Amino acid sequence: IGMPGCGKSTVGKLLSEMSGMLFIDVDSEIEKSAGMSIPDIFLKFGEEYFRRLEAIEIYSAGAKSGAVIATGGGAVKLRENYRPLAENGRIYFIQRPILELSIDGRPLSEGADSLWEIYADREPLYREFSDCILEEGMSPEAAAEYIFNDFRSFTDEQ
């Protein structure tokens, strides 16, 4: 989990390659099932509709064992998304400095002021949802390796 543009999908793909686990990008799954882009979903149907689609895809992804799941940045806005993400593994919060976020084409990230507001709203939720917080400044490769090793230690303890 983490802010829009923090690298969740990039880290998730790298982690999937390292681990051999299935990679599920929730935003991509939403676009496939809706037959349109996320910005178009927001424009045509609004955020509430998008969040319902997101919850459905998170529930579906969370039901799969042995998968790396990259959520959208706002997945933490609905409490019901926690359980399907937490049931089969661990939740990692990927931090990145606000000014380094990639925000092009993201419906809720249309400027620095908006990003600061989103961060202020979501950061406590990211912390609450997560089992582990990755330090700011980690490269995607370092983040994937950290998660891989942490998850392996976690599963060895189970």
C-alpha positions as CSV (number, residue, x, y, z in Angstrom):
1,I,0.0,0.0,0.0
2,G,1.1,3.6,-0.3
3,M,0.4,6.9,-2.1
4,P,-0.4,7.1,-5.7
5,G,2.8,6.9,-7.7
6,C,5.0,5.6,-4.9
7,G,6.0,2.5,-6.8
8,K,3.6,-0.2,-5.6
9,S,3.2,-1.8,-9.0
10,T,6.9,-1.5,-9.9
11,V,8.0,-3.1,-6.6
12,G,5.2,-5.7,-6.9
13,K,6.4,-6.8,-10.3
14,L,10.0,-7.1,-9.1
15,L,8.9,-9.0,-6.0
16,S,6.8,-11.4,-8.2
17,E,9.8,-12.1,-10.4
18,M,12.0,-12.7,-7.3
19,S,9.5,-15.0,-5.6
20,G,7.8,-16.7,-8.5
21,M,4.5,-15.6,-7.1
22,L,1.5,-14.4,-9.1
23,F,1.4,-10.6,-9.4
24,I,-2.0,-8.9,-9.2
25,D,-2.3,-5.1,-9.9
26,V,-5.7,-4.2,-8.5
27,D,-5.9,-1.0,-10.7
28,S,-5.2,-3.1,-13.9
29,E,-7.9,-5.6,-12.8
30,I,-10.4,-2.8,-12.3
31,E,-9.7,-1.4,-15.8
32,K,-10.1,-4.9,-17.3
33,S,-13.4,-5.6,-15.6
34,A,-14.8,-2.1,-16.2
35,G,-13.5,-1.9,-19.8
36,M,-12.2,1.6,-19.3
37,S,-9.4,3.5,-17.7
38,I,-9.5,4.6,-14.0
39,P,-9.6,8.3,-14.9
40,D,-12.6,7.5,-17.2
41,I,-14.3,5.6,-14.4
42,F,-13.9,8.6,-12.1
43,L,-15.2,11.0,-14.7
44,K,-18.2,8.9,-15.8
45,F,-19.2,7.3,-12.5
46,G,-17.4,9.0,-9.6
47,E,-15.2,8.0,-6.8
48,E,-17.8,6.0,-4.8
49,Y,-18.5,3.7,-7.8
50,F,-14.7,3.3,-8.3
51,R,-14.2,2.3,-4.7
52,R,-16.9,-0.3,-4.9
53,L,-15.1,-1.8,-8.0
54,E,-11.8,-1.6,-6.1
55,A,-13.3,-3.5,-3.1
56,I,-14.5,-6.3,-5.3
57,E,-11.1,-6.7,-7.0
58,I,-9.3,-6.5,-3.6
59,Y,-11.6,-9.2,-2.3
60,S,-10.9,-11.4,-5.3
61,A,-7.2,-10.8,-5.2
62,G,-7.0,-11.5,-1.4
63,A,-8.8,-14.8,-1.9
64,K,-5.8,-16.0,-3.9
65,S,-3.0,-17.6,-1.9
66,G,0.6,-17.0,-2.9
67,A,0.1,-13.7,-4.7
68,V,1.8,-10.3,-4.7
69,I,-0.9,-7.7,-4.7
70,A,-0.4,-4.0,-5.6
71,T,-3.4,-1.9,-4.5
72,G,-4.4,1.5,-5.6
73,G,-3.4,4.4,-3.3
74,G,-6.9,4.8,-2.0
75,A,-7.5,1.2,-1.0
76,V,-7.2,2.1,2.6
77,K,-10.2,4.4,2.4
78,L,-12.6,1.5,2.9
79,R,-12.0,-0.6,6.1
80,E,-13.5,-3.6,4.3
81,N,-10.4,-3.8,2.2
82,Y,-8.2,-4.7,5.2
83,R,-9.3,-8.2,5.8
84,P,-8.9,-9.7,2.3
85,L,-5.4,-8.1,2.1
86,A,-4.3,-9.3,5.6
87,E,-5.7,-12.8,5.6
88,N,-3.1,-14.5,3.5
89,G,0.0,-12.5,4.2
90,R,1.6,-9.2,5.2
91,I,0.8,-5.6,4.2
92,Y,3.7,-3.3,3.3
93,F,3.5,0.5,3.3
94,I,5.9,1.9,0.6
95,Q,6.8,5.4,1.5
96,R,8.2,7.9,-1.0
97,P,8.7,11.7,-0.5
98,I,5.6,13.5,-1.8
99,L,7.6,15.6,-4.3
100,E,9.0,12.4,-5.9
101,L,5.6,10.8,-6.6
102,S,4.7,10.1,-10.2
103,I,1.3,11.7,-10.5
104,D,0.6,11.9,-14.2
105,G,-2.9,10.6,-15.2
106,R,-4.0,10.0,-11.6
107,P,-7.5,11.3,-10.9
108,L,-7.0,12.3,-7.3
109,S,-3.4,13.6,-7.6
110,E,-3.8,16.8,-9.7
111,G,-1.2,18.9,-7.9
112,A,1.1,19.3,-4.9
113,D,-1.6,20.8,-2.7
114,S,-3.9,18.0,-3.5
115,L,-1.2,15.4,-2.8
116,W,-0.4,16.9,0.6
117,E,-4.1,16.8,1.5
118,I,-4.3,13.2,0.3
119,Y,-1.2,12.2,2.2
120,A,-2.5,13.9,5.4
121,D,-5.8,12.0,5.0
122,R,-4.3,8.6,4.2
123,E,-1.0,8.4,6.0
124,P,-2.5,7.3,9.3
125,L,-4.6,4.7,7.5
126,Y,-1.5,3.4,5.7
127,R,0.2,3.0,9.1
128,E,-2.8,1.3,10.6
129,F,-3.3,-1.1,7.7
130,S,0.4,-2.1,7.4
131,D,2.4,-4.8,9.0
132,C,5.7,-3.2,7.9
133,I,6.7,0.3,6.8
134,L,9.5,0.6,4.2
135,E,11.8,3.6,4.7
136,E,11.7,6.5,2.3
137,G,14.4,6.5,-0.3
138,M,14.6,2.8,-1.0
139,S,15.0,1.9,-4.7
140,P,12.3,-0.4,-6.1
141,E,14.9,-3.2,-6.2
142,A,15.9,-2.6,-2.6
143,A,12.2,-2.5,-1.5
144,A,11.4,-5.7,-3.3
145,E,14.4,-7.5,-1.8
146,Y,13.5,-6.2,1.7
147,I,9.9,-7.4,1.3
148,F,11.1,-10.8,-0.1
149,N,13.4,-11.4,2.9
150,D,10.9,-10.1,5.5
151,F,8.1,-12.2,4.1
152,R,10.3,-15.3,4.0
153,S,11.2,-14.8,7.6
154,F,7.6,-14.2,8.5
155,T,6.5,-17.5,6.7
156,D,9.3,-19.4,8.3
157,E,8.0,-18.4,11.7
158,Q,4.5,-19.6,11.0
